[in-house]
Amino acid sequence: MSDSIISVSNLSKAYTLDWLGDKSDGLRHLLENAVRKPMGILRGVFGERGANKSMFWALKDLNLEVERGGMVGIIGRNGAGKSTLLKLLSRITEPTSGSIRLRGRVASLLEVGTGFHPELTGRENIFLNGAILGMSRREIKSRFDEIVDFSEVEKFLDTPVKRYSSGMYVRLAFAVAAHLEPEILIVDEVLAVGDAEFQKKCVGKMEDASSREGRTVLLVSHQLPLIQNLCTRCVLMDQGQIISDGPTDEVIGTYMTHGATLVKVALKEREDRAGKGRVKVIGVAMRDADGSVMREAISGSEVCLSVEYFTRDGMTVENCIFCIEIHKEARSYIALSTALVDSRKLIVSGYGRVDFIIPKWPLMEGNYHINTYVGSNGVMEDYIDDAASIDVIDGDFYGSGKLRHEGWRDMVLVDHSWQQVEGEIAILN
């Protein structure tokens, strides 16, 4: 591309695994290995290739060109290599091989606190970040009031940022990244930390940065509707490679089709998951009112979605939350949560399942996908994209023998009634 602001050629990134065994094994295991295999330990220390040494390629021979002024969405499941690519573009880490050419200043917002010094105040970190971007103190001062106003943390500006909440961190970090005039703005999923109103402000700022100010924005998000609304171009990654690159709607369609093959893999074998892992989802099943496993749901019938789980080493985990999101073609239809409908404390231990009971299945005919989430005390334990898929066939939801009008599709069905009121009616303006 003649006007490329980002050029990536044959980019690869490898990480060394199992250098001295599992770190979680601790000092005792290390000492045991030193006694049993002293030469193996020495070979590892002095850089020779040992039997336990393996390489994981987070990216492999990746090529990418991004035009100046565009907004590009990057999507893919956990472990696809998205964050690794952004860290390489942000010069946070170095590639194993390949080259990156950037024709402009880069500001990135990858993780809460990236680029901030925890001991410095919010005010000091604004000037620090501007200096890192190569701006003079005078330039930073000229944008300072805009940054503070956008971030809404003025009262805490002279407080060390280590005392900020995650939401305050993100507010200030995004304000700094977006207002210090970088030619390239890189934003990861971190915006999900902020509240809905602030996310709306950020989306508006990114749109302005791209369309009005001519800056280039790379956006990583699992929120496919957000990618659809903001980005005309989208890149789909999987296993460290780009598998689709083009118009957003086409790439998202590929992503959804690609996801359909993943649901056939046993969940306990899935590695593209996120979370602390003390509780893991190992199965999702759909059952009828009698508890029998179903292959298809029928609109209007009772459906039970069972989420099977186990806890690591049989431990007991308290204050758990189980959630299900049902979506289709980047559009979410249903969200279910144990914490929303019941105030009981959910405690899990060993193997078990959580049943979500839906008295009348409210979706029309089609194939839908399920994401699962398990949390505990505000910490993500397990998250899986496309943990399962559901086929739905039309049924007599309303008990009237009718389901839809001509042209209606992909809607949520709601029980309702109507009545006619005759006579003079006051219309209120």
BAPA-788028 format. One record per residue: x, y, z of N, C-alpha, C in turn; residue in one letter. Coordinates in steps of 0.05 Angstrom, whole numbers, padded with zeros to 5 digits, always signed. Layout:
REM residues N
XYZXYZXYZA
...
This chain:
REM residues 429
+00017-00024+00000+00000+00000+00000+00018+00025+00000M
+00010+00044-00017+00027+00068-00021+00026+00086+00004S
+00004+00086+00018+00002+00105+00041+00000+00089+00067D
+00016+00068+00069+00015+00052+00094+00030+00066+00116S
+00017+00067+00139+00030+00079+00163+00041+00057+00181I
+00031+00032+00177+00041+00008+00191+00048-00013+00171I
+00072-00023+00171+00080-00045+00153+00093-00067+00170S
+00081-00090+00169+00091-00113+00184+00099-00135+00164V
+00123-00145+00166+00133-00165+00147+00145-00189+00161S
+00133-00213+00156+00143-00238+00166+00148-00237+00196N
+00129-00226+00211+00133-00222+00239+00128-00247+00255L
+00147-00254+00272+00144-00278+00289+00152-00271+00318S
+00139-00284+00337+00146-00281+00365+00144-00308+00379K
+00166-00317+00390+00167-00342+00404+00173-00338+00434A
+00162-00354+00450+00167-00354+00479+00178-00382+00487Y
+00197-00382+00505+00208-00407+00515+00192-00417+00539T
+00184-00442+00537+00168-00454+00558+00184-00475+00573L
+00177-00480+00598+00188-00502+00614+00218-00501+00615D
+00229-00477+00620+00258-00475+00621+00271-00491+00643W
+00259-00488+00667+00269-00505+00690+00245-00519+00703L
+00227-00528+00686+00203-00541+00697+00182-00520+00703G
+00161-00529+00715+00138-00512+00721+00145-00494+00745D
+00143-00467+00741+00150-00449+00763+00133-00454+00788K
+00109-00464+00783+00091-00468+00806+00100-00491+00823S
+00120-00507+00813+00129-00529+00829+00145-00520+00853D
+00156-00496+00852+00169-00484+00875+00198-00493+00879G
+00209-00484+00902+00237-00489+00908+00243-00518+00913L
+00224-00532+00926+00229-00560+00933+00233-00576+00907R
+00216-00572+00887+00218-00587+00862+00244-00580+00848H
+00253-00555+00849+00277-00547+00836+00301-00561+00849L
+00301-00562+00876+00323-00576+00890+00324-00606+00884L
+00300-00618+00882+00299-00646+00875+00311-00651+00848E
+00304-00634+00829+00315-00637+00802+00346-00633+00802N
+00355-00614+00819+00384-00610+00820+00399-00634+00831A
+00386-00649+00849+00398-00673+00860+00397-00696+00839V
+00373-00699+00827+00369-00721+00808+00383-00717+00781R
+00381-00692+00771+00392-00687+00744+00409-00661+00745K
+00432-00662+00759+00448-00637+00762+00457-00626+00736P
+00465-00643+00717+00475-00634+00691+00452-00621+00675M
+00428-00631+00678+00406-00619+00664+00401-00591+00674G
+00403-00586+00700+00400-00559+00711+00422-00541+00700I
+00447-00551+00700+00469-00534+00690+00465-00527+00661L
+00456-00547+00645+00452-00542+00617+00431-00520+00613R
+00410-00521+00630+00390-00500+00628+00400-00473+00635G
+00416-00472+00656+00427-00446+00666+00446-00434+00645V
+00462-00450+00632+00482-00439+00614+00472-00439+00585F
+00446-00443+00581+00435-00437+00555+00434-00460+00536G
+00442-00484+00544+00440-00506+00525+00411-00517+00525E
+00404-00529+00503+00377-00538+00500+00373-00564+00516R
+00355-00562+00536+00349-00584+00553+00324-00599+00544G
+00319-00622+00556+00296-00639+00548+00270-00625+00554A
+00269-00607+00574+00244-00595+00583+00239-00568+00569N
+00257-00561+00551+00255-00534+00538+00239-00536+00513K
+00218-00519+00510+00202-00519+00486+00195-00491+00479S
+00187-00487+00454+00182-00461+00443+00152-00459+00436M
+00140-00436+00444+00113-00430+00436+00113-00406+00418F
+00102-00409+00394+00101-00387+00375+00075-00372+00377W
+00075-00349+00390+00051-00333+00393+00043-00320+00367A
+00063-00313+00350+00059-00303+00323+00078-00318+00304L
+00069-00324+00280+00086-00338+00261+00083-00327+00233K
+00104-00314+00223+00105-00304+00195+00080-00287+00188D
+00075-00267+00205+00051-00250+00201+00058-00226+00184L
+00041-00220+00164+00044-00197+00147+00019-00179+00148N
+00023-00153+00151+00000-00135+00153+00008-00107+00144L
-00010-00094+00129-00006-00067+00121-00031-00051+00130E
-00027-00028+00142-00050-00011+00151-00046+00017+00139V
-00067+00026+00125-00066+00052+00113-00069+00075+00134E
-00059+00097+00127-00061+00121+00145-00090+00130+00147R
-00098+00136+00171-00125+00147+00176-00147+00126+00178G
-00141+00101+00177-00162+00081+00178-00167+00072+00207G
-00190+00060+00212-00196+00047+00237-00200+00017+00232M
-00181+00001+00243-00180-00028+00237-00187-00043+00263V
-00206-00061+00261-00212-00079+00283-00196-00104+00281G
-00187-00114+00304-00173-00140+00305-00188-00158+00324I
-00197-00181+00313-00214-00199+00329-00201-00227+00329I
-00211-00244+00346-00201-00271+00349-00205-00280+00377G
-00204-00306+00381-00208-00317+00408-00184-00313+00426R
-00188-00318+00452-00166-00316+00470-00143-00334+00461N
-00118-00323+00461-00096-00339+00452-00090-00338+00423G
-00105-00321+00408-00101-00320+00379-00076-00304+00372A
-00066-00288+00390-00042-00272+00384-00047-00242+00382G
-00071-00233+00387-00078-00205+00384-00062-00187+00402K
-00062-00193+00427-00047-00176+00447-00017-00177+00441S
-00007-00200+00433+00022-00202+00427+00029-00183+00404T
+00012-00183+00383+00016-00165+00361+00016-00136+00369L
-00003-00128+00387-00004-00100+00395+00020-00093+00412L
+00030-00111+00429+00054-00106+00445+00079-00102+00427K
+00080-00117+00406+00103-00114+00387+00101-00087+00373L
+00077-00080+00364+00073-00054+00351+00078-00031+00370L
+00073-00035+00395+00077-00014+00415+00106-00013+00426S
+00123-00032+00416+00151-00034+00424+00154-00041+00454R
+00133-00054+00465+00135-00064+00492+00153-00088+00494I
+00152-00105+00473+00169-00128+00471+00180-00129+00443T
+00202-00144+00439+00216-00146+00414+00208-00171+00399E
+00207-00170+00372+00200-00195+00357+00223-00215+00356P
+00217-00239+00353+00237-00260+00349+00249-00258+00321T
+00233-00252+00301+00242-00248+00274+00221-00231+00259S
+00229-00221+00236+00212-00204+00221+00216-00174+00227G
+00201-00157+00214+00205-00128+00216+00178-00114+00219S
+00180-00091+00233+00157-00073+00236+00166-00045+00228I
+00151-00032+00212+00157-00004+00204+00133+00013+00211R
+00137+00033+00228+00117+00052+00236+00124+00079+00227L
+00106+00093+00214+00111+00119+00203+00095+00140+00219R
+00101+00142+00245+00087+00161+00262+00090+00153+00291G
+00082+00171+00309+00083+00166+00338+00061+00147+00346R
+00066+00130+00365+00047+00110+00374+00040+00114+00403V
+00014+00115+00409+00004+00115+00436-00013+00090+00440A
-00009+00075+00461-00023+00050+00464-00036+00048+00492S
-00059+00035+00492-00073+00029+00517-00080-00001+00516L
-00061-00016+00528-00063-00046+00526-00073-00059+00551L
-00063-00050+00574-00071-00061+00600-00074-00038+00619E
-00090-00042+00640-00093-00021+00660-00066-00014+00672V
-00058+00011+00669-00032+00019+00681-00009+00019+00662G
-00013+00009+00637+00010+00008+00618+00021+00037+00614T
+00047+00040+00618+00059+00066+00613+00058+00085+00636G
+00045+00078+00658+00043+00095+00681+00063+00086+00703F
+00074+00105+00717+00091+00098+00740+00073+00100+00765H
+00070+00078+00780+00051+00077+00802+00057+00097+00824P
+00083+00105+00828+00090+00123+00850+00085+00152+00842E
+00082+00158+00817+00078+00185+00808+00048+00192+00808L
+00042+00218+00811+00015+00227+00811+00003+00226+00782T
-00023+00230+00781-00036+00232+00754-00024+00254+00738G
-00020+00277+00750-00008+00300+00736+00020+00293+00725R
+00036+00281+00742+00064+00274+00733+00064+00253+00711E
+00045+00235+00712+00044+00214+00692+00035+00225+00665N
+00019+00246+00665+00011+00259+00640+00036+00270+00626I
+00053+00284+00641+00078+00295+00629+00098+00273+00622F
+00099+00252+00638+00116+00229+00632+00109+00216+00605L
+00083+00211+00602+00074+00198+00577+00078+00216+00553N
+00074+00242+00556+00079+00261+00534+00108+00261+00527G
+00126+00260+00547+00155+00260+00541+00163+00234+00526A
+00150+00212+00534+00156+00186+00520+00148+00188+00491I
+00126+00202+00486+00118+00205+00458+00134+00226+00443L
+00153+00239+00456+00170+00258+00443+00160+00286+00442G
+00141+00293+00460+00129+00319+00460+00144+00337+00479M
+00144+00362+00473+00156+00382+00491+00137+00388+00514S
+00148+00400+00535+00131+00407+00558+00110+00427+00550R
+00117+00445+00532+00098+00465+00523+00075+00452+00508R
+00081+00432+00491+00060+00418+00476+00041+00403+00496E
+00053+00390+00516+00036+00376+00535+00018+00395+00550I
+00029+00418+00559+00013+00438+00573-00010+00447+00557K
-00007+00450+00531-00028+00460+00514-00052+00440+00512S
-00047+00415+00518-00069+00395+00517-00077+00386+00545R
-00064+00396+00566-00067+00386+00593-00096+00389+00603F
-00108+00412+00599-00136+00417+00609-00156+00398+00595D
-00151+00393+00569-00169+00375+00554-00167+00347+00566E
-00143+00338+00572-00139+00311+00583-00153+00308+00609I
-00149+00328+00627-00161+00326+00654-00191+00327+00652V
-00202+00344+00634-00231+00346+00632-00243+00320+00621D
-00230+00308+00602-00240+00283+00590-00239+00260+00610F
-00217+00259+00626-00213+00237+00645-00232+00238+00669S
-00241+00262+00677-00258+00266+00700-00246+00257+00726E
-00219+00260+00728-00206+00253+00753-00191+00277+00765V
-00202+00301+00760-00188+00325+00769-00183+00326+00799E
-00202+00316+00815-00199+00317+00844-00175+00299+00854K
-00167+00280+00837-00147+00261+00845-00121+00264+00829F
-00119+00288+00816-00096+00292+00798-00069+00291+00812L
-00068+00300+00837-00043+00300+00852-00040+00277+00871D
-00055+00256+00866-00054+00231+00881-00038+00211+00865T
-00019+00196+00878-00005+00174+00864-00024+00155+00851P
-00019+00147+00826-00038+00131+00811-00041+00103+00823V
-00022+00095+00840-00024+00068+00852-00049+00067+00870K
-00060+00090+00877-00084+00090+00894-00109+00093+00877R
-00107+00094+00851-00130+00096+00834-00145+00070+00832Y
-00171+00071+00828-00185+00047+00820-00179+00040+00791S
-00186+00016+00783-00181+00008+00755-00196+00026+00736S
-00220+00035+00743-00236+00053+00726-00222+00080+00723G
-00212+00091+00745-00197+00116+00744-00172+00114+00727M
-00158+00092+00731-00134+00087+00715-00140+00088+00685Y
-00161+00074+00677-00168+00073+00649-00177+00100+00638V
-00192+00115+00655-00201+00142+00646-00177+00159+00640R
-00158+00160+00658-00135+00178+00654-00117+00167+00631L
-00113+00141+00631-00096+00129+00610-00107+00134+00582A
-00133+00130+00578-00144+00135+00552-00143+00164+00545F
-00149+00181+00564-00148+00210+00559-00120+00219+00550A
-00100+00208+00563-00072+00215+00555-00066+00204+00527V
-00073+00179+00523-00066+00166+00497-00080+00180+00474A
-00105+00189+00478-00121+00200+00456-00115+00229+00451A
-00105+00244+00471-00103+00273+00468-00074+00283+00463H
-00055+00266+00465-00027+00275+00461-00018+00271+00432L
-00038+00272+00414-00034+00274+00385-00015+00253+00374E
-00020+00227+00380-00004+00206+00366-00016+00202+00338P
+00001+00194+00319-00009+00188+00292-00022+00160+00292E
-00014+00143+00311-00025+00116+00313-00035+00111+00341I
-00060+00104+00344-00072+00098+00371-00079+00068+00372L
-00068+00054+00391-00073+00025+00394-00088+00021+00420I
-00112+00008+00418-00129+00004+00441-00137-00025+00443V
-00131-00037+00466-00139-00065+00470-00165-00066+00486D
-00174-00090+00494-00199-00094+00508-00202-00079+00534E
-00181-00065+00542-00181-00051+00569-00204-00032+00573V
-00216-00022+00551-00238-00003+00554-00262-00016+00567L
-00264-00042+00567-00286-00056+00580-00287-00050+00610A
-00264-00041+00622-00263-00035+00651-00280-00011+00657V
-00282+00009+00640-00296+00034+00645-00326+00030+00646G
-00340+00050+00656-00369+00049+00656-00381+00055+00629D
-00407+00050+00625-00419+00053+00599-00417+00081+00588A
-00421+00101+00605-00420+00129+00595-00392+00136+00586E
-00371+00127+00601-00344+00133+00592-00337+00118+00567F
-00346+00093+00564-00341+00078+00539-00352+00093+00516Q
-00376+00105+00519-00388+00120+00498-00371+00144+00490K
-00359+00158+00510-00341+00180+00504-00316+00171+00489K
-00306+00148+00497-00282+00137+00484-00287+00130+00455C
-00310+00118+00450-00318+00111+00423-00320+00136+00406V
-00332+00156+00417-00335+00182+00402-00308+00194+00396G
-00289+00192+00415-00263+00204+00412-00247+00188+00390K
-00250+00162+00390-00236+00146+00370-00247+00151+00342M
-00273+00155+00340-00285+00162+00314-00274+00188+00304E
-00273+00208+00322-00262+00234+00315-00233+00232+00306D
-00218+00217+00322-00189+00214+00316-00184+00203+00288A
-00201+00184+00280-00198+00171+00254-00209+00187+00231S
-00235+00195+00234-00249+00208+00211-00242+00237+00208S
-00239+00252+00230-00235+00281+00228-00206+00289+00230R
-00190+00274+00247-00163+00282+00251-00143+00265+00235E
-00153+00245+00220-00136+00229+00202-00117+00211+00216G
-00122+00204+00242-00104+00186+00255-00112+00157+00250R
-00093+00139+00255-00098+00111+00250-00104+00097+00277T
-00125+00082+00278-00133+00069+00303-00134+00039+00299V
-00121+00024+00316-00123-00005+00317-00139-00012+00342L
-00160-00027+00339-00178-00033+00361-00182-00063+00364L
-00175-00074+00387-00180-00102+00394-00204-00103+00413V
-00224-00119+00406-00247-00122+00424-00261-00148+00418S
-00273-00160+00440-00291-00182+00436-00319-00173+00431H
-00324-00147+00433-00351-00136+00429-00354-00132+00399Q
-00364-00152+00385-00366-00151+00356-00384-00129+00346L
-00406-00122+00359-00422-00099+00350-00406-00073+00350P
-00388-00070+00370-00371-00046+00371-00353-00045+00346L
-00340-00068+00340-00323-00069+00316-00339-00064+00291I
-00363-00075+00289-00380-00070+00266-00387-00041+00262Q
-00393-00027+00284-00401+00001+00282-00378+00020+00276N
-00354+00013+00285-00332+00032+00283-00313+00026+00260L
-00310+00001+00252-00288-00006+00234-00299-00015+00207C
-00288-00004+00186-00295-00013+00159-00278-00037+00150T
-00255-00040+00164-00237-00062+00158-00232-00078+00183R
-00230-00104+00180-00226-00122+00203-00206-00143+00197C
-00191-00151+00217-00171-00172+00214-00177-00194+00235V
-00180-00219+00225-00185-00242+00242-00160-00258+00246L
-00152-00262+00272-00128-00278+00278-00135-00304+00292M
-00119-00324+00287-00122-00349+00301-00095-00363+00301D
-00086-00372+00325-00061-00387+00328-00037-00372+00316Q
-00037-00345+00322-00014-00329+00314-00013-00321+00285G
-00034-00326+00270-00034-00319+00241-00060-00304+00234Q
-00058-00290+00212-00082-00276+00201-00096-00296+00182I
-00122-00302+00189-00136-00321+00172-00157-00307+00155I
-00163-00281+00161-00181-00266+00144-00176-00236+00148S
-00177-00221+00126-00172-00193+00127-00188-00179+00105D
-00207-00162+00113-00224-00149+00093-00246-00133+00105G
-00268-00129+00090-00291-00114+00101-00301-00127+00126P
-00309-00110+00145-00315-00119+00172-00337-00141+00173T
-00359-00136+00158-00381-00155+00159-00373-00183+00148D
-00356-00183+00127-00347-00209+00116-00329-00223+00136E
-00311-00209+00149-00292-00221+00167-00307-00232+00192V
-00326-00216+00202-00341-00226+00225-00357-00251+00218I
-00368-00252+00193-00381-00276+00184-00363-00300+00184G
-00338-00296+00175-00318-00317+00176-00312-00326+00205T
-00311-00306+00223-00305-00311+00251-00327-00329+00263Y
-00353-00323+00257-00375-00338+00267-00375-00367+00256M
-00368-00370+00230-00367-00396+00218-00344-00412+00230T
-00321-00398+00234-00298-00411+00246-00304-00420+00275H
-00321-00404+00289-00328-00411+00316-00345-00436+00317G
-00361-00441+00296-00378-00464+00296-00363-00490+00297A
-00338-00490+00287-00322-00515+00288-00310-00519+00316T
-00307-00498+00331-00295-00500+00357-00313-00513+00377L
-00339-00511+00374-00357-00522+00394-00357-00552+00394V
-00344-00564+00373-00343-00593+00372-00320-00604+00390K
-00302-00587+00398-00280-00595+00415-00289-00596+00444V
-00282-00617+00459-00289-00620+00487-00280-00595+00502A
-00297-00584+00518-00290-00559+00532-00266-00562+00550L
-00264-00585+00563-00241-00589+00581-00215-00589+00567K
-00215-00593+00540-00191-00592+00524-00186-00565+00511E
-00205-00547+00513-00202-00521+00501-00181-00504+00516R
-00161-00493+00501-00141-00477+00513-00145-00447+00508E
-00164-00440+00490-00169-00412+00483-00190-00401+00503D
-00182-00400+00528-00199-00391+00550-00183-00372+00567R
-00197-00356+00583-00184-00337+00601-00194-00340+00629A
-00179-00331+00648-00187-00331+00676-00167-00345+00694G
-00172-00342+00720-00154-00354+00740-00154-00384+00740K
-00177-00396+00733-00178-00425+00729-00183-00442+00753G
-00191-00430+00776-00198-00447+00799-00224-00462+00794R
-00242-00449+00778-00266-00462+00769-00266-00462+00738V
-00271-00485+00726-00271-00487+00697-00297-00500+00687K
-00307-00489+00665-00330-00501+00652-00321-00524+00634V
-00333-00548+00637-00325-00571+00622-00347-00582+00604I
-00370-00569+00604-00391-00578+00587-00415-00560+00588G
-00429-00558+00565-00454-00543+00563-00474-00561+00549V
-00497-00564+00561-00518-00582+00550-00545-00567+00550A
-00562-00575+00532-00589-00564+00531-00609-00587+00538M
-00627-00582+00557-00645-00602+00566-00674-00593+00564R
-00692-00612+00562-00721-00605+00562-00732-00605+00591D
-00758-00602+00593-00770-00600+00620-00766-00626+00636A
-00762-00649+00623-00758-00674+00637-00728-00680+00642D
-00711-00662+00634-00682-00666+00639-00667-00680+00617G
-00681-00688+00596-00668-00702+00574-00653-00682+00556S
-00629-00691+00547-00613-00673+00530-00626-00670+00503V
-00628-00645+00494-00640-00639+00468-00619-00630+00448M
-00624-00634+00422-00607-00624+00401-00617-00597+00391R
-00643-00592+00393-00655-00567+00384-00674-00556+00405E
-00675-00529+00406-00695-00516+00423-00719-00508+00405A
-00742-00508+00417-00766-00500+00403-00777-00474+00415I
-00782-00455+00398-00792-00429+00408-00818-00434+00425S
-00818-00423+00449-00841-00426+00467-00840-00449+00486G
-00821-00467+00482-00819-00490+00500-00800-00484+00523S
-00802-00500+00545-00784-00496+00567-00757-00508+00560E
-00736-00493+00566-00709-00502+00559-00691-00498+00584V
-00674-00517+00590-00655-00515+00611-00627-00516+00599C
-00611-00496+00604-00583-00496+00595-00566-00503+00619L
-00552-00526+00617-00536-00536+00639-00506-00529+00634S
-00494-00517+00653-00465-00511+00652-00451-00529+00672V
-00435-00548+00662-00421-00567+00679-00393-00555+00685E
-00384-00560+00710-00359-00548+00719-00344-00567+00737Y
-00319-00561+00741-00303-00574+00762-00284-00553+00775F
-00276-00558+00799-00258-00540+00813-00230-00553+00815T
-00209-00537+00813-00182-00547+00813-00177-00561+00840R
-00167-00586+00838-00160-00602+00862-00183-00605+00881D
-00207-00602+00871-00230-00606+00888-00235-00584+00908G
-00221-00561+00905-00223-00539+00924-00252-00527+00925M
-00258-00514+00946-00283-00500+00949-00279-00470+00942T
-00296-00460+00924-00294-00432+00915-00321-00419+00922V
-00320-00397+00937-00344-00384+00947-00351-00360+00930E
-00375-00350+00933-00386-00326+00920-00382-00327+00890N
-00390-00349+00878-00387-00353+00849-00410-00340+00834C
-00404-00332+00809-00425-00323+00790-00421-00339+00764I
-00443-00350+00755-00443-00364+00729-00460-00347+00710F
-00449-00342+00686-00464-00326+00666-00463-00340+00639C
-00484-00335+00623-00486-00345+00596-00494-00321+00578I
-00481-00319+00555-00489-00300+00535-00496-00315+00510E
-00519-00310+00498-00527-00323+00473-00527-00303+00451I
-00513-00308+00430-00510-00289+00408-00511-00302+00381H
-00514-00285+00361-00515-00294+00333-00505-00272+00315K
-00485-00278+00299-00475-00258+00279-00469-00231+00292E
-00454-00232+00314-00444-00208+00328-00466-00193+00343A
-00489-00205+00345-00511-00192+00360-00519-00208+00384R
-00518-00197+00407-00526-00211+00432-00556-00210+00435S
-00567-00233+00443-00596-00235+00447-00604-00239+00476Y
-00590-00256+00490-00598-00264+00517-00573-00264+00535I
-00576-00253+00559-00556-00256+00580-00568-00267+00605A
-00557-00288+00615-00566-00302+00639-00545-00300+00661L
-00553-00296+00686-00533-00294+00707-00545-00304+00733S
-00530-00320+00748-00540-00330+00774-00542-00307+00794T
-00526-00286+00790-00526-00264+00810-00549-00245+00807A
-00562-00245+00783-00583-00225+00778-00610-00234+00789L
-00616-00260+00789-00643-00269+00795-00645-00281+00823V
-00623-00283+00838-00623-00296+00864-00602-00284+00881D
-00608-00279+00906-00588-00267+00925-00572-00288+00940S
-00578-00314+00935-00563-00335+00949-00534-00334+00940R
-00516-00342+00959-00488-00344+00953-00482-00371+00940K
-00470-00371+00917-00464-00396+00903-00436-00406+00910L
-00435-00430+00922-00409-00442+00930-00406-00468+00914I
-00383-00471+00901-00378-00495+00885-00354-00510+00894V
-00355-00536+00891-00333-00553+00899-00334-00579+00883S
-00310-00588+00873-00309-00612+00858-00324-00609+00831G
-00340-00630+00824-00355-00630+00799-00384-00623+00805Y
-00397-00610+00786-00425-00604+00789-00435-00589+00764G
-00459-00579+00766-00470-00563+00743-00489-00542+00754R
-00492-00521+00738-00511-00500+00744-00532-00500+00721V
-00557-00502+00728-00579-00503+00708-00592-00476+00706D
-00593-00465+00682-00609-00441+00676-00635-00449+00663F
-00657-00443+00676-00683-00453+00666-00698-00429+00653I
-00706-00433+00628-00720-00412+00613-00748-00424+00607I
-00769-00413+00620-00796-00425+00618-00806-00425+00589P
-00801-00404+00574-00810-00403+00546-00786-00393+00529K
-00775-00411+00512-00752-00403+00496-00760-00381+00477W
-00746-00357+00479-00757-00333+00465-00744-00326+00439P
-00728-00345+00427-00714-00338+00402-00727-00352+00378L
-00725-00339+00355-00736-00351+00330-00716-00371+00319M
-00724-00383+00297-00708-00404+00284-00681-00394+00276E
-00660-00411+00280-00633-00404+00272-00613-00418+00289G
-00587-00413+00284-00565-00424+00299-00553-00402+00316N
-00551-00407+00342-00540-00387+00361-00516-00398+00375Y
-00499-00380+00385-00475-00388+00399-00476-00380+00428H
-00461-00395+00445-00461-00390+00474-00433-00384+00484I
-00430-00361+00498-00406-00355+00513-00411-00361+00542N
-00391-00372+00556-00395-00377+00585-00375-00361+00601T
-00383-00353+00625-00366-00337+00643-00371-00348+00672Y
-00349-00351+00686-00350-00358+00715-00332-00338+00730V
-00343-00326+00751-00327-00307+00767-00330-00314+00796G
-00312-00303+00812-00313-00307+00841-00302-00282+00855S
-00318-00269+00871-00309-00245+00886-00297-00224+00868N
-00309-00221+00845-00300-00200+00826-00277-00208+00808G
-00267-00233+00810-00245-00243+00794-00255-00263+00773V
-00246-00260+00749-00254-00279+00728-00240-00306+00732M
-00256-00326+00734-00245-00353+00738-00243-00368+00711E
-00263-00364+00693-00262-00379+00668-00280-00364+00648D
-00270-00360+00624-00286-00348+00603-00280-00363+00577Y
-00301-00371+00563-00298-00386+00537-00317-00373+00516I
-00305-00365+00494-00320-00357+00471-00331-00383+00457D
-00356-00381+00448-00367-00404+00433-00363-00430+00447D
-00373-00432+00472-00371-00456+00487-00390-00478+00475A
-00411-00469+00462-00430-00487+00450-00447-00472+00430A
-00462-00487+00414-00481-00474+00396-00509-00487+00399S
-00529-00472+00392-00557-00481+00396-00571-00478+00369I
-00585-00499+00361-00603-00497+00338-00631-00493+00348D
-00645-00474+00337-00672-00467+00346-00691-00472+00322V
-00714-00484+00328-00735-00487+00307-00759-00472+00317I
-00775-00462+00298-00799-00446+00306-00820-00464+00319D
-00832-00452+00339-00854-00466+00353-00877-00446+00358G
-00898-00456+00370-00922-00440+00375-00918-00424+00401D
-00901-00403+00400-00894-00388+00424-00919-00375+00436F
-00936-00363+00420-00959-00348+00430-00984-00365+00435Y
-00983-00390+00426-01006-00408+00429-01029-00400+00411G
-01022-00385+00390-01042-00376+00370-01039-00389+00343S
-01019-00406+00341-01013-00418+00315-00997-00400+00297G
-00990-00376+00306-00974-00357+00290-00949-00350+00306K
-00928-00345+00292-00903-00337+00305-00893-00310+00296L
-00895-00304+00270-00883-00279+00260-00899-00269+00236R
-00895-00243+00231-00905-00232+00206-00884-00236+00184H
-00893-00233+00160-00874-00236+00137-00851-00216+00139E
-00827-00225+00136-00804-00208+00137-00791-00207+00165G
-00805-00216+00186-00793-00216+00212-00773-00239+00215W
-00750-00233+00226-00730-00253+00231-00711-00244+00254R
-00699-00263+00267-00678-00257+00287-00688-00237+00308D
-00711-00243+00320-00722-00226+00341-00726-00241+00367M
-00727-00226+00389-00733-00238+00414-00764-00237+00418V
-00776-00260+00423-00805-00262+00427-00812-00255+00455L
-00833-00240+00459-00842-00231+00486-00872-00236+00489V
-00880-00249+00510-00908-00252+00516-00921-00224+00519D
-00944-00220+00506-00957-00194+00508-00987-00197+00502H
-01002-00177+00508-01030-00177+00501-01037-00149+00492S
-01061-00145+00482-01069-00118+00473-01099-00114+00478W
-01107-00089+00479-01135-00082+00482-01141-00057+00467Q
-01166-00054+00459-01174-00030+00445-01191-00013+00464Q
-01185+00013+00464-01200+00032+00480-01214+00052+00461V
-01240+00053+00461-01255+00070+00443-01263+00096+00457E
-01270+00116+00441-01279+00141+00452-01257+00163+00448G
-01262+00186+00459-01244+00209+00456-01220+00204+00475E
-01196+00206+00463-01172+00201+00478-01154+00226+00477I
-01144+00234+00499-01126+00257+00499-01098+00247+00492A
-01086+00260+00472-01059+00253+00464-01040+00273+00478I
-01023+00262+00494-01005+00280+00509-00979+00284+00493L
-00972+00309+00491-00947+00316+00476-00923+00313+00495N
